[in-house]
Amino acid sequence: MLLLDVDGVLNPLDPHPATEFEAHDLLGFRVLLSRRHGDWLRELAGPYELCWATTWEEDANTHLAPLLGLPPLPVVRFRGYRRQPGDPRVRLMELLSGAKWAPLLRYADGRPFAWIDDVIPPRLVRNSLVRSDRLLLPVDSHQGLERHHVDRLLARPPRPSRWHRARPGHRESDPTEVNPARDPGR
């Protein structure tokens, strides 16, 4: 599964070269989109199930998917998400950048996934490097999705890990969660 953000990934702040992007006025925002992103996402739809992981939520299907030549995609819900038992803790310094983490883990529900976003806490990226079941790929918000990101996603799709399989009916623990006993600074 490939969890996709929009702003900063598919809608970069100042892409180079800017000529490959078209400006669209959507929901009161100026959005820059590139047809090549649509091509790349369709290429990634082979090995991945594409999912929107953006605060645009369902609006991504309504407004962005048609412009990128994508069918409606599943959506990870962030609005109104309430912390649930078993959710990983988010450090105070990561409240904004880590706000998507628990809903993403809930949505993945133990399945291998890749998350591409311009706002991923560096600690989560570092901790994911030792896991074969997830790939966290930060993107420069000024440039957005680039071909080397697509190549990386194609070269190493996440796969089930024998060490991190969730048992049926059991919520997978997450080693990126802060353990208060090991982190006295909490």
Secondary structure, DSSP 4 states (H G I P E B T S, - for coil): -EEE--BTTTB-SS-SSGGGEEEEEETTEEEEEEHHHHHHHHHHTTTS-EEE-STTTHHIIIIIHHHHT-----B---TT----TTPPP--GGGTTTTTTHHHHHHHHTT--EEEEES---HHHHHHHTT-SSEEEEE--TTT-S-HHHHHHHHHS-----SSSPPPTT-PPP-TTS--TTT-TT-
